Amino acid sequence: MPLVKVKEDETFENALRRFKRKCEKSGIMSELKKRQHYEKPSAKRKRKMLAARKKTLKRLAQERRVMG
């Protein structure tokens, strides 16, 4: 659970922004969106496969940039 202590001279908006950032980093929002609706196992496999392919292509593109 992300915890944000509000500093003495800090505005509410800044504290809220820090809280939202901590929630994003901890993955709470993505987990919430993931659990909001049921996802079929086949759809989950497909999504993971696409993510792995995207990650691999991104890594290859970065290696090409470094080499070339």
BELWOHU-V829796 format. One record per residue. N is the residue number from 1. RES is the residue in one small letter. SS is DSSP state (hx for helix, st for strand, lp for the rest). Layout:
N_RES_SS / N_RES_SS
This chain:
1_m_lp / 2_p_lp / 3_l_lp / 4_v_lp / 5_k_lp / 6_v_lp / 7_k_lp / 8_e_lp / 9_d_lp / 10_e_lp / 11_t_lp / 12_f_hx / 13_e_hx / 14_n_hx / 15_a_hx / 16_l_hx / 17_r_hx / 18_r_hx / 19_f_hx / 20_k_hx / 21_r_hx / 22_k_hx / 23_c_hx / 24_e_hx / 25_k_hx / 26_s_hx / 27_g_lp / 28_i_hx / 29_m_hx / 30_s_hx / 31_e_hx / 32_l_hx / 33_k_hx / 34_k_hx / 35_r_hx / 36_q_hx / 37_h_lp / 38_y_lp / 39_e_lp / 40_k_lp / 41_p_hx / 42_s_hx / 43_a_hx / 44_k_hx / 45_r_hx / 46_k_hx / 47_r_hx / 48_k_hx / 49_m_hx / 50_l_hx / 51_a_hx / 52_a_hx / 53_r_hx / 54_k_hx / 55_k_hx / 56_t_hx / 57_l_hx / 58_k_hx / 59_r_hx / 60_l_hx / 61_a_hx / 62_q_hx / 63_e_hx / 64_r_hx / 65_r_hx / 66_v_hx / 67_m_hx / 68_g_lp
